[in-house]
Amino acid sequence: MYSLNVSLPSAVTSLAGELARDLPLAAARPRGEHTLVAKRLGSGDHAAYARIEARARDAFRGTDPFAVRVTGVEQFETAVTGPSPVVYLAVESPGLRALHDRLCEGFDPVDGMEGEAYVPHVTVARGGDPAAADRLCAREIEPIEWNVEELRFHDAERGQSVTRVSLPA
């Protein structure tokens, strides 16, 4: 699956890693694999990716840099896919929501995860002890703010960025 992701500052990935230590029975995201998905775009071979990237670039053309803010620790008690609970860093960003909505016009939203159901977030860990997840979600954190000046096309199958795009696009 290819997606368009927001580049994360090291303060966010470090925080996610630190919080994951308090969820020892959960599967934490490995260092360097934290993502903030703007929109899932589809899958396929290299030729399919080239078409997907071209369509996505058309959809977000003219997008200016935008502000993003991590505001707290929350959870999906029951995940749409995979183990539950999913503990995550909650993200607020009108600019990211607007980008997601624009991309949903050109790419079908994934049921239960995108469109009206879209919750911008950075996953800390999946599964494990629900009581430990509840305790972690009760913790207050210092908000982290940054301006998004770059988007990345990501290949989830290979776990790597494919292409970077600077904003304004």
Contacts in CASP RR format, 6 or more apart in sequence:
PFRMAT RR
TARGET T0000
AUTHOR 0000-0000-0000
METHOD contacts of the structure
MODEL  1
MYSLNVSLPSAVTSLAGELARDLPLAAARPRGEHTLVAKRLGSGDHAAYA
RIEARARDAFRGTDPFAVRVTGVEQFETAVTGPSPVVYLAVESPGLRALH
DRLCEGFDPVDGMEGEAYVPHVTVARGGDPAAADRLCAREIEPIEWNVEE
LRFHDAERGQSVTRVSLPA
1 40 0 8 1.000
1 41 0 8 1.000
1 42 0 8 1.000
1 43 0 8 1.000
1 156 0 8 1.000
1 157 0 8 1.000
2 40 0 8 1.000
2 41 0 8 1.000
2 42 0 8 1.000
2 43 0 8 1.000
2 44 0 8 1.000
2 49 0 8 1.000
2 52 0 8 1.000
2 53 0 8 1.000
2 153 0 8 1.000
2 154 0 8 1.000
2 155 0 8 1.000
2 156 0 8 1.000
2 162 0 8 1.000
3 35 0 8 1.000
3 37 0 8 1.000
3 38 0 8 1.000
3 39 0 8 1.000
3 40 0 8 1.000
3 41 0 8 1.000
3 42 0 8 1.000
3 153 0 8 1.000
3 154 0 8 1.000
3 156 0 8 1.000
4 37 0 8 1.000
4 38 0 8 1.000
4 39 0 8 1.000
4 41 0 8 1.000
4 56 0 8 1.000
4 60 0 8 1.000
4 103 0 8 1.000
4 151 0 8 1.000
4 152 0 8 1.000
4 153 0 8 1.000
4 154 0 8 1.000
5 35 0 8 1.000
5 36 0 8 1.000
5 37 0 8 1.000
5 38 0 8 1.000
5 151 0 8 1.000
5 152 0 8 1.000
5 153 0 8 1.000
5 154 0 8 1.000
5 161 0 8 1.000
6 36 0 8 1.000
6 37 0 8 1.000
6 38 0 8 1.000
6 68 0 8 1.000
6 96 0 8 1.000
6 148 0 8 1.000
6 151 0 8 1.000
6 152 0 8 1.000
7 148 0 8 1.000
7 149 0 8 1.000
7 150 0 8 1.000
7 151 0 8 1.000
7 152 0 8 1.000
7 164 0 8 1.000
8 34 0 8 1.000
8 35 0 8 1.000
8 36 0 8 1.000
8 122 0 8 1.000
9 144 0 8 1.000
9 146 0 8 1.000
11 144 0 8 1.000
11 146 0 8 1.000
12 34 0 8 1.000
12 36 0 8 1.000
12 70 0 8 1.000
12 89 0 8 1.000
12 122 0 8 1.000
12 144 0 8 1.000
12 146 0 8 1.000
13 31 0 8 1.000
13 32 0 8 1.000
13 34 0 8 1.000
15 70 0 8 1.000
15 89 0 8 1.000
15 141 0 8 1.000
15 144 0 8 1.000
16 29 0 8 1.000
16 34 0 8 1.000
16 89 0 8 1.000
16 122 0 8 1.000
16 123 0 8 1.000
16 124 0 8 1.000
17 28 0 8 1.000
17 29 0 8 1.000
17 31 0 8 1.000
17 34 0 8 1.000
17 124 0 8 1.000
19 73 0 8 1.000
19 87 0 8 1.000
19 89 0 8 1.000
19 124 0 8 1.000
19 125 0 8 1.000
19 136 0 8 1.000
19 139 0 8 1.000
20 26 0 8 1.000
20 28 0 8 1.000
20 29 0 8 1.000
20 124 0 8 1.000
20 125 0 8 1.000
21 28 0 8 1.000
22 132 0 8 1.000
22 135 0 8 1.000
22 136 0 8 1.000
23 87 0 8 1.000
23 124 0 8 1.000
23 125 0 8 1.000
23 127 0 8 1.000
23 128 0 8 1.000
23 129 0 8 1.000
23 132 0 8 1.000
23 133 0 8 1.000
23 136 0 8 1.000
24 132 0 8 1.000
25 127 0 8 1.000
25 128 0 8 1.000
25 129 0 8 1.000
25 132 0 8 1.000
26 83 0 8 1.000
26 87 0 8 1.000
26 125 0 8 1.000
26 126 0 8 1.000
26 127 0 8 1.000
26 128 0 8 1.000
26 129 0 8 1.000
26 132 0 8 1.000
26 133 0 8 1.000
27 83 0 8 1.000
27 125 0 8 1.000
27 126 0 8 1.000
27 127 0 8 1.000
27 128 0 8 1.000
28 124 0 8 1.000
28 125 0 8 1.000
29 123 0 8 1.000
29 124 0 8 1.000
29 125 0 8 1.000
33 159 0 8 1.000
34 122 0 8 1.000
34 123 0 8 1.000
35 122 0 8 1.000
35 123 0 8 1.000
35 154 0 8 1.000
36 68 0 8 1.000
36 91 0 8 1.000
36 96 0 8 1.000
36 120 0 8 1.000
36 121 0 8 1.000
36 122 0 8 1.000
37 154 0 8 1.000
38 96 0 8 1.000
38 99 0 8 1.000
38 100 0 8 1.000
38 103 0 8 1.000
38 151 0 8 1.000
39 56 0 8 1.000
39 99 0 8 1.000
39 100 0 8 1.000
39 103 0 8 1.000
39 104 0 8 1.000
39 107 0 8 1.000
39 114 0 8 1.000
40 107 0 8 1.000
40 110 0 8 1.000
40 113 0 8 1.000
40 114 0 8 1.000
41 52 0 8 1.000
41 55 0 8 1.000
41 56 0 8 1.000
41 103 0 8 1.000
41 107 0 8 1.000
41 153 0 8 1.000
42 48 0 8 1.000
42 52 0 8 1.000
42 107 0 8 1.000
43 157 0 8 1.000
49 153 0 8 1.000
49 155 0 8 1.000
49 162 0 8 1.000
53 153 0 8 1.000
53 162 0 8 1.000
53 163 0 8 1.000
55 106 0 8 1.000
55 107 0 8 1.000
56 103 0 8 1.000
56 107 0 8 1.000
56 153 0 8 1.000
57 165 0 8 1.000
57 169 0 8 1.000
59 102 0 8 1.000
59 103 0 8 1.000
59 105 0 8 1.000
59 106 0 8 1.000
59 107 0 8 1.000
60 99 0 8 1.000
60 102 0 8 1.000
60 103 0 8 1.000
60 151 0 8 1.000
60 165 0 8 1.000
60 169 0 8 1.000
61 169 0 8 1.000
62 168 0 8 1.000
62 169 0 8 1.000
63 99 0 8 1.000
63 102 0 8 1.000
63 167 0 8 1.000
63 168 0 8 1.000
63 169 0 8 1.000
64 167 0 8 1.000
64 168 0 8 1.000
65 147 0 8 1.000
65 148 0 8 1.000
65 149 0 8 1.000
65 167 0 8 1.000
65 168 0 8 1.000
66 93 0 8 1.000
66 94 0 8 1.000
66 95 0 8 1.000
66 96 0 8 1.000
66 98 0 8 1.000
66 99 0 8 1.000
66 147 0 8 1.000
66 148 0 8 1.000
66 167 0 8 1.000
67 93 0 8 1.000
67 95 0 8 1.000
67 145 0 8 1.000
67 146 0 8 1.000
67 147 0 8 1.000
67 148 0 8 1.000
68 91 0 8 1.000
68 92 0 8 1.000
68 93 0 8 1.000
68 96 0 8 1.000
68 145 0 8 1.000
68 146 0 8 1.000
68 147 0 8 1.000
68 148 0 8 1.000
69 91 0 8 1.000
69 92 0 8 1.000
69 93 0 8 1.000
69 143 0 8 1.000
69 144 0 8 1.000
69 145 0 8 1.000
70 89 0 8 1.000
70 90 0 8 1.000
70 91 0 8 1.000
70 122 0 8 1.000
70 141 0 8 1.000
70 143 0 8 1.000
70 144 0 8 1.000
70 145 0 8 1.000
71 90 0 8 1.000
71 91 0 8 1.000
71 92 0 8 1.000
71 143 0 8 1.000
72 89 0 8 1.000
72 90 0 8 1.000
72 140 0 8 1.000
72 141 0 8 1.000
72 143 0 8 1.000
73 87 0 8 1.000
73 88 0 8 1.000
73 89 0 8 1.000
73 90 0 8 1.000
73 124 0 8 1.000
73 136 0 8 1.000
73 137 0 8 1.000
73 139 0 8 1.000
73 141 0 8 1.000
74 87 0 8 1.000
74 88 0 8 1.000
74 89 0 8 1.000
74 90 0 8 1.000
74 121 0 8 1.000
74 137 0 8 1.000
75 85 0 8 1.000
75 86 0 8 1.000
75 87 0 8 1.000
75 88 0 8 1.000
75 133 0 8 1.000
75 134 0 8 1.000
75 137 0 8 1.000
76 84 0 8 1.000
76 85 0 8 1.000
76 86 0 8 1.000
76 88 0 8 1.000
76 119 0 8 1.000
77 84 0 8 1.000
77 85 0 8 1.000
77 130 0 8 1.000
78 84 0 8 1.000
78 85 0 8 1.000
79 85 0 8 1.000
79 86 0 8 1.000
79 126 0 8 1.000
80 112 0 8 1.000
80 113 0 8 1.000
82 126 0 8 1.000
83 126 0 8 1.000
83 127 0 8 1.000
83 128 0 8 1.000
84 126 0 8 1.000
84 127 0 8 1.000
85 126 0 8 1.000
85 127 0 8 1.000
85 128 0 8 1.000
85 130 0 8 1.000
85 133 0 8 1.000
86 123 0 8 1.000
86 125 0 8 1.000
86 126 0 8 1.000
86 127 0 8 1.000
87 123 0 8 1.000
87 124 0 8 1.000
87 125 0 8 1.000
87 126 0 8 1.000
87 133 0 8 1.000
87 136 0 8 1.000
87 137 0 8 1.000
88 121 0 8 1.000
88 122 0 8 1.000
88 123 0 8 1.000
88 124 0 8 1.000
89 121 0 8 1.000
89 122 0 8 1.000
89 124 0 8 1.000
89 141 0 8 1.000
90 119 0 8 1.000
90 120 0 8 1.000
90 121 0 8 1.000
91 120 0 8 1.000
91 121 0 8 1.000
91 122 0 8 1.000
92 120 0 8 1.000
93 120 0 8 1.000
93 148 0 8 1.000
96 120 0 8 1.000
96 148 0 8 1.000
97 118 0 8 1.000
97 120 0 8 1.000
100 114 0 8 1.000
100 115 0 8 1.000
100 118 0 8 1.000
100 120 0 8 1.000
101 115 0 8 1.000
104 114 0 8 1.000
104 115 0 8 1.000
109 115 0 8 1.000
109 117 0 8 1.000
109 118 0 8 1.000
111 117 0 8 1.000
124 136 0 8 1.000
127 133 0 8 1.000
148 167 0 8 1.000
149 166 0 8 1.000
149 167 0 8 1.000
150 164 0 8 1.000
150 165 0 8 1.000
150 166 0 8 1.000
150 167 0 8 1.000
151 164 0 8 1.000
151 165 0 8 1.000
151 167 0 8 1.000
151 169 0 8 1.000
152 161 0 8 1.000
152 162 0 8 1.000
152 163 0 8 1.000
152 164 0 8 1.000
152 165 0 8 1.000
153 161 0 8 1.000
153 162 0 8 1.000
153 163 0 8 1.000
153 164 0 8 1.000
153 165 0 8 1.000
154 160 0 8 1.000
154 161 0 8 1.000
154 162 0 8 1.000
155 161 0 8 1.000
155 162 0 8 1.000
END
